[in-house]
Amino acid sequence: MFKYRPGEGVYARGTAFWALGGFIFLYARRLFLWLDRFDFARKVLLEEIPVLGTPLTPGFLIAVAVVAAGSYGAWRLLNAPKVADLLVDTELEMKKVTWPSFEESRKSSFVVIVCVVIMVIFLNFSDIGLKWFFFDLVYGSGGHGR
């Protein structure tokens, strides 16, 4: 699939290609829906595309052209030496990573959740204390802002 350094960084470049392809598809779909507001884009050229079951319109053809051009551009981008080298090196570095076990992940997640709960409780009491201090003692308004 990739001409520059074939066989290297296949997962990183493949993932990047399909992510870009998804964004291109979403943009083309949005473009198609936007073009559907105009009369020229709704003119039916063919009643039904056999496999898709949708009418062939200029808006549909423009959206398909955007997907084709965008996919080709994404493929060219991912074959550019600088981008390809970055993704190949990223994949090589990710292979060196030591991933935590399930037990380590569970314990670390528990610590994070406990710390977040403690911080929420602290901020809640700080808010209540500062509200009491300023509105009841300093301003004397009984908790009602003026």
N, C-alpha and C positions, 0 to 999 in steps of 0.2 A: 504494500500500500504506500510506503514511503520510499522515495528514491534516495534521499540523503541519509547515509548511514542506515541502510536497511537492516532490520533485525535487532536494532538497538533502540531502547526506549519505546518499545512497541506499546506497552500498556499506558504510559504517560501520554504519548502522542495520540493514541487511539481514543483515550478518554477526553483529551482536549478537543480532538476533531468532533466527536459525537456531542460534546457539550456545546461547541460552537454551532454545530448543525442544528441542535435543538433551538438555540437562540435565533438562528436564521429562519427556521421554520415558523417559530412564533411571530417573528417580525413579518414574514410573508403572509401569514394568516391574518395578522392585524391590517396589513396593507390591503389584502383582498377585501376584508370587511369594510375598510374605509373607501376603497374604490367602488364598492357596491352602491354607494350613495349617488354615483354619477350615471347618467343615462348611457354614455358610450361604453362603460364597463359592464353594463347589464345586457347588452345586445347579444342574443343567443346565436352563436355560430353553428353549433351542433346540439341537437335536442338532448342527447345523453351520451356521456363518455361511457363506453361499454363496461369497464371494470368498476369505475368509481360511482356510476349511477347519478352523476351530477351534470348539469348542462355546461358546455364549453363556451366560455365568455372571454372577452378581452381581459377583464379583471383577473380571471383564473390564469390566463396565459402569462400575464405580467407577474403574478405571484409565483408561478412555476419558474419563470425566467430568473426571478430574484433568488429562489432557492438554488437553482442550478449555478448561477454566478457566485452566490455566496459560498456554496459548498466548494466550488473550484478555488475561490479565494482563500478559504480556510485551509484547504489542502496545500496550496502554494505557500501559505504562511507557515504551516507546520513543517514544510520541507526547506524553509530558509535556514541557512547554517546556524545563525545565532539562536533562533528560537528552538530549533531541533537539538542543538547542543545543550541548551538550558534544560529541556525536558529529558534528554538522555541522562544528563548528570543528576537531575532530580530523582529519576527512577533508580539510578545506581546508589544514591545516598539513602533512599528509602529502604533499599535492601539491607543496609547496614544497621538500621534502627532495631533496637531490642524492644519488642513490644511487651507490655506488662501481661501477667497472667490474669485470669478471670478473678481470682481471689484478691490480687493486688488492686485491680480496678474497682472491685466492690468496696474494699476498705478505703481507698482514696475517695470514692464517691460519697461514702458515709461521712468522712471527715469534712468534705466540702459542704454537705448538707447541714451538718451540725454547726459549722462556722457561719453559714448564711442565716440559720435560725437565730443564733446568738446575736448576730449583727442586727437582724430585724427587731429583736426584742430590745436591744440597746438603743437603736434609733427611735423606736416607739416611745420608750420611757424618756429619752432625751427630749423628744418633741412635746410630750405631755408636761415635763418639768419646765421647759422653756416657755411654753404657753402659760402655765400657771404663774411663773415668775414675772413675765412681762405684763400679762393682762390683769392678774389679780393684785400683784404687789406694786409694780411700777406705775401702771396706768390706772389701776383701780376700777376697771370696767366690768369685772366679773366674768371675763371670758368672752365678752362680746366685742368684736372689733368695731371701731367707729370709722 
